[in-house]
Amino acid sequence: MSKRSHRWLLALTLAVPSLACADYQPPAPRDDGWAVADARTAHWDLATLAAMEAKLSDGSVKGITSVVVAQHGKLVYEGYFNGSDASRLNDVRSASKSVTALLVGAAIDRGLIANVQARVYDFFPDKRPVQQPDPRKLAITLEDLLTMSSLWECNDDNEFSSGNEERMYVTEDWLQFALDLPIKGFAPWMPKPKDSPYGRAFSYCTPGAFTAGAVVERATRQGLAVFAADVLEKPLGITAVQWNQSPLGIGMGGGGTRYRSRDLAKLGELALDEGRWHGRQVISAAWIKQMLTPHAQAREDADYGYLWWCFRFPVHGSEQVAWAMSGNGGNYVLVMPSQQLVAVITSTAYNQRNAHQQSQQIFRDYVLKALP
């Protein structure tokens, strides 16, 4: 290689960070309540953010529609991909469950539900008698549903499970479907509650989250969407949202709610700031703390709070906790208190095996590595 060619390659290499800086645009100020900041002055690694955008453009990552990042209460990065834009209502699937947890807290804050020890069947006297009667069913609490640890035989990850969500969807009365579920048995290879971390045996159960939403409706005497708008969305300045309903009109607290990406970031900021938005207490700090406390072990690498996941990611050489709203397709709202960080990743890679891995890779390998 000639000296001239070597000098040209060196100049090109040195130019890449500055090109990344030139291409970066701070999030646009909008009339939605978000303050914005320039990642350059906050000392983010813009070359890493540029590498993320290149990764999202080279075809190896499928379906990502947005990445929005906030730190210290200000948006520092906002990108839309694959034809998406800031106005898109993202179907975040099961990330909606975490919103249901916030609504349970709002109902408890208002004294409409006594506490998480409230017995689920007591809210639905009109649904009795139920099938598969058992005293243990009547003892199931709201906390059991919020922690995915009820004794219902319900497992979305097992196609043979009586309570698999796909079986619920083909019935008309989703609530009756859930209340009629049998008590599960524990095979010799399955950990029983008493032998499980936190004393709860985790089993991912969308009918349980749906029923938690139905409890909120019964307690508040409002549809879930109406209650959500009143106690959560309007206080956050969220003006565009879509809630789903069951065939009989019960709000779907288990999945499919649609929000814009910047509004999803508000939900993360609410969790990060102990239930406050712009200094106003929207959800009590006590509930946020209880919600974001591990109550069950979901997997070897993840704990579970109240319909929120608890992961750990490396940051500057040490493992840090990140709480997450998580949904099919790789939809995430990630909250890392140690970094005062909120990251939204939306995706349409529904039912794809690697959907969650690629979204977590974006967070781990790009967002976290770009941190100041």
C-alpha positions in Angstrom: 0.0 0.0 0.0 1.4 3.4 -1.0 1.9 6.1 1.6 -0.7 8.2 -0.1 -3.3 5.4 0.2 -2.4 4.8 3.8 -2.9 8.5 4.6 -6.3 8.4 2.8 -7.5 5.4 4.8 -6.3 6.9 8.0 -8.1 10.2 7.3 -11.3 8.2 6.4 -11.1 6.3 9.7 -10.6 9.4 11.7 -13.5 11.0 9.9 -16.1 8.4 10.9 -16.8 9.7 14.4 -17.2 13.2 13.1 -19.5 12.0 10.3 -21.6 10.3 13.0 -21.6 13.6 15.0 -22.7 15.4 11.8 -25.5 12.9 11.1 -26.9 12.9 14.7 -30.0 15.0 15.2 -31.4 15.6 18.8 -35.0 14.6 19.4 -37.4 17.2 18.1 -39.2 19.4 20.7 -42.9 18.6 20.6 -45.9 19.7 22.5 -46.0 16.4 24.5 -44.3 17.2 27.7 -40.9 15.8 26.9 -37.8 17.9 27.5 -35.0 17.1 25.0 -31.2 17.2 25.2 -28.3 17.0 22.8 -26.4 13.7 23.2 -23.2 15.5 22.0 -23.2 17.9 25.0 -24.2 15.0 27.3 -21.1 13.1 26.1 -22.8 10.1 24.6 -20.8 8.0 22.2 -22.3 9.1 18.9 -20.2 6.7 16.9 -21.9 3.8 18.7 -25.3 5.2 18.0 -24.3 5.6 14.4 -23.2 1.9 14.4 -26.6 1.0 15.8 -28.3 2.8 12.9 -26.0 1.0 10.4 -26.9 -2.3 12.1 -30.6 -1.6 11.7 -30.1 -0.7 8.1 -28.0 -3.7 6.9 -30.9 -6.2 6.9 -29.5 -8.5 9.7 -32.0 -7.1 12.2 -35.7 -7.6 11.3 -38.7 -5.5 12.2 -37.3 -2.8 14.5 -39.5 0.3 14.1 -38.2 2.7 16.7 -35.5 3.3 19.3 -36.1 6.2 21.8 -33.8 6.9 24.7 -34.1 9.3 27.6 -31.7 10.0 30.4 -32.1 12.2 33.4 -35.7 13.0 32.3 -34.8 14.2 28.8 -34.9 12.6 25.4 -31.5 12.2 23.9 -32.1 9.9 21.0 -35.1 9.2 18.7 -34.9 7.0 15.6 -37.6 5.5 13.4 -37.0 2.6 11.0 -38.7 0.4 8.5 -41.2 3.0 7.4 -42.3 4.0 11.0 -42.5 7.5 12.4 -43.3 9.3 15.6 -47.1 9.1 15.1 -47.2 5.3 14.8 -49.3 3.5 17.4 -47.1 0.5 18.2 -48.8 -2.8 19.1 -46.6 -3.7 22.0 -48.5 -6.9 22.8 -47.7 -8.2 26.3 -45.8 -5.0 27.3 -49.4 -4.0 28.0 -49.4 -6.2 31.1 -47.1 -3.7 32.8 -49.6 -1.0 32.1 -52.2 -3.1 33.8 -49.9 -3.3 36.9 -49.8 0.5 37.0 -53.7 0.6 36.8 -53.9 -1.9 39.7 -51.7 0.5 41.7 -53.9 3.4 40.7 -57.0 1.6 41.9 -55.3 0.7 45.2 -54.1 4.3 45.6 -57.8 5.4 45.4 -59.0 2.8 47.9 -61.0 1.0 45.2 -59.1 -2.2 45.8 -57.9 -2.9 49.4 -54.5 -4.4 48.5 -52.8 -7.1 46.5 -54.1 -9.7 49.0 -57.7 -9.1 47.7 -59.2 -12.5 46.6 -59.9 -12.6 42.9 -63.0 -14.7 42.9 -64.7 -12.3 45.4 -64.9 -9.7 42.5 -67.0 -12.0 40.3 -69.9 -13.5 42.3 -71.9 -13.5 39.0 -69.5 -16.0 37.5 -70.2 -18.7 40.1 -70.4 -21.6 40.2 -67.2 -22.2 38.4 -65.9 -25.3 36.9 -63.2 -27.3 38.6 -64.3 -26.0 42.1 -61.5 -26.1 44.6 -61.0 -24.1 47.8 -57.5 -23.2 46.6 -59.0 -21.4 43.7 -61.1 -19.2 45.9 -57.9 -18.3 47.8 -56.1 -16.9 44.7 -55.1 -13.3 45.2 -54.5 -10.4 43.0 -50.8 -10.7 43.9 -50.8 -14.2 42.5 -52.0 -12.9 39.2 -49.6 -10.0 39.2 -46.6 -12.3 39.8 -47.7 -15.0 37.4 -47.7 -17.5 40.2 -51.3 -18.5 40.8 -52.2 -22.2 41.1 -54.2 -22.1 37.9 -53.0 -24.6 35.3 -52.0 -21.9 32.9 -48.9 -21.7 30.9 -48.6 -19.8 27.6 -45.3 -21.5 26.9 -46.9 -24.9 26.9 -49.3 -25.6 24.0 -50.9 -28.4 25.9 -51.7 -26.2 28.9 -55.4 -25.8 29.8 -54.9 -22.1 30.2 -52.7 -21.4 27.2 -53.8 -18.0 25.9 -54.6 -19.3 22.4 -57.3 -21.5 23.9 -58.8 -18.4 25.6 -58.9 -16.4 22.4 -61.2 -18.9 20.7 -63.8 -18.7 23.5 -66.4 -15.9 23.9 -66.2 -15.4 27.7 -62.5 -14.9 28.4 -63.1 -14.2 32.1 -65.1 -17.4 32.6 -62.4 -19.3 30.8 -59.9 -18.1 33.4 -62.0 -18.6 36.4 -62.9 -22.1 35.3 -59.2 -23.2 35.0 -58.2 -26.2 37.1 -55.6 -26.3 39.8 -52.3 -27.3 38.3 -50.3 -30.3 39.4 -46.5 -30.3 39.9 -44.6 -33.0 38.1 -41.5 -34.3 39.9 -39.3 -32.1 37.6 -41.3 -28.9 38.3 -40.4 -26.7 41.2 -43.2 -26.3 43.7 -43.9 -22.9 45.3 -42.3 -23.8 48.6 -39.1 -24.8 46.8 -39.0 -21.8 44.4 -37.1 -18.5 44.9 -39.4 -16.0 46.7 -41.8 -18.9 47.5 -43.6 -18.6 44.1 -43.6 -21.0 41.2 -43.7 -18.8 38.0 -45.8 -19.7 35.0 -46.4 -17.1 32.3 -50.2 -16.8 32.0 -51.9 -14.2 29.9 -55.4 -15.1 31.1 -54.2 -14.2 34.6 -53.2 -10.7 33.5 -56.4 -10.3 31.6 -58.3 -11.2 34.8 -56.3 -8.7 36.8 -57.5 -6.0 34.4 -61.1 -7.3 34.8 -60.6 -6.9 38.6 -59.7 -3.3 38.0 -62.9 -2.8 35.9 -65.1 -4.4 38.6 -63.5 -2.4 41.4 -63.6 1.0 39.5 -66.9 0.3 37.7 -65.2 1.7 34.6 -63.9 0.1 31.4 -60.1 -0.4 31.5 -59.5 2.1 28.7 -61.6 4.8 30.4 -59.9 4.3 33.8 -56.5 4.2 32.1 -57.2 7.5 30.3 -58.3 9.2 33.5 -55.6 8.1 36.0 -52.6 7.4 33.7 -52.7 8.6 30.2 -54.2 12.1 30.5 -51.8 13.0 33.4 -48.9 11.9 31.2 -50.2 13.9 28.2 -50.9 10.8 26.2 -53.6 11.6 23.7 -53.4 8.7 21.2 -53.9 5.2 22.4 -55.8 2.0 21.4 -57.0 -0.6 23.9 -58.4 -4.0 22.9 -61.4 -5.7 24.4 -62.6 -9.3 24.8 -65.6 -10.5 22.8 -67.8 -9.5 25.8 -66.3 -6.0 26.1 -63.8 -6.5 29.0 -60.6 -4.5 28.5 -57.7 -6.6 27.4 -55.2 -6.0 30.2 -53.0 -8.8 28.9 -51.8 -7.5 25.6 -52.3 -5.5 22.4 -52.5 -2.0 23.6 -51.0 0.6 21.2 -48.9 3.6 22.1 -46.6 6.0 20.3 -42.9 5.5 21.1 -42.4 8.8 23.0 -45.5 7.9 25.1 -44.1 4.5 25.9 -41.0 6.3 27.1 -43.3 8.3 29.5 -44.5 5.1 31.1 -40.9 4.2 31.6 -40.1 7.6 33.1 -43.0 7.3 35.4 -41.6 4.0 36.8 -38.1 5.5 37.0 -39.2 8.7 38.8 -41.2 6.8 41.5 -44.6 7.5 40.0 -44.0 11.1 39.1 -44.3 13.0 35.9 -43.1 16.6 35.9 -43.2 16.5 39.6 -46.8 15.4 39.8 -47.5 12.2 41.7 -49.5 10.1 39.2 -49.0 6.7 40.8 -47.9 6.4 44.5 -44.2 5.9 45.1 -45.1 3.0 47.4 -46.8 1.2 44.6 -43.9 1.7 42.2 -41.5 0.3 44.7 -43.7 -2.7 45.3 -44.3 -3.2 41.6 -40.5 -3.1 40.9 -39.4 -5.5 43.5 -38.7 -9.1 42.6 -41.5 -11.4 43.7 -40.8 -14.5 41.6 -38.0 -16.0 39.5 -39.2 -16.1 35.9 -36.0 -17.8 34.5 -32.5 -18.3 35.6 -31.6 -15.0 34.1 -34.7 -13.0 35.0 -36.8 -12.1 38.0 -40.4 -10.8 38.0 -42.1 -8.0 39.9 -45.8 -7.1 39.3 -46.1 -7.8 35.6 -42.7 -6.2 35.0 -39.6 -8.2 34.1 -36.3 -7.7 35.9 -33.1 -8.2 33.8 -29.4 -7.5 34.3 -27.1 -6.0 31.8 -23.4 -5.1 31.8 -22.7 -1.3 32.1 -19.1 -0.1 32.3 -17.9 -3.5 33.5 -20.6 -4.3 36.1 -24.1 -5.8 36.1 -26.9 -3.4 36.5 -30.7 -4.0 37.0 -33.1 -3.0 34.3 -36.8 -3.3 34.7 -38.8 -4.0 31.6 -42.1 -3.9 29.9 -41.8 -6.8 27.4 -44.0 -7.9 24.5 -44.1 -10.3 21.6 -42.1 -9.2 18.6 -39.3 -7.7 20.7 -41.2 -4.7 22.1 -39.5 -3.2 25.2 -39.6 -0.3 27.6 -36.4 -0.7 29.6 -35.8 1.3 32.8 -32.3 1.3 34.4 -32.4 3.2 37.7 -28.6 3.2 38.2 -28.2 5.2 34.9 -31.4 7.2 35.2 -32.1 5.7 31.8 -35.3 4.8 29.8 -35.1 3.1 26.5 -37.9 2.1 24.1 -37.5 -0.4 21.4 -40.5 -1.2 19.3 -40.6 -4.0 16.8 -43.0 -6.0 14.5 -41.0 -9.2 14.5 -44.0 -11.0 16.0 -43.7 -14.7 16.8 -40.1 -14.7 15.5 -37.7 -16.8 17.5 -35.0 -14.2 17.8 -37.2 -11.2 18.3 -36.4 -10.7 22.0 -32.7 -11.5 21.5 -32.2 -8.8 18.8 -34.0 -6.1 20.8 -32.0 -6.9 23.9 -28.8 -6.9 21.8 -29.6 -3.4 20.6 -30.0 -2.2 24.2 -27.0 -4.1 25.4 -24.5 -3.6 22.6 -25.4 -0.1 21.4 -27.6 1.9 23.9 -25.7 0.9 27.0 -22.3 1.0 25.3 -23.0 4.6 24.1 -23.7 5.8 27.6 -21.6 8.7 28.8 
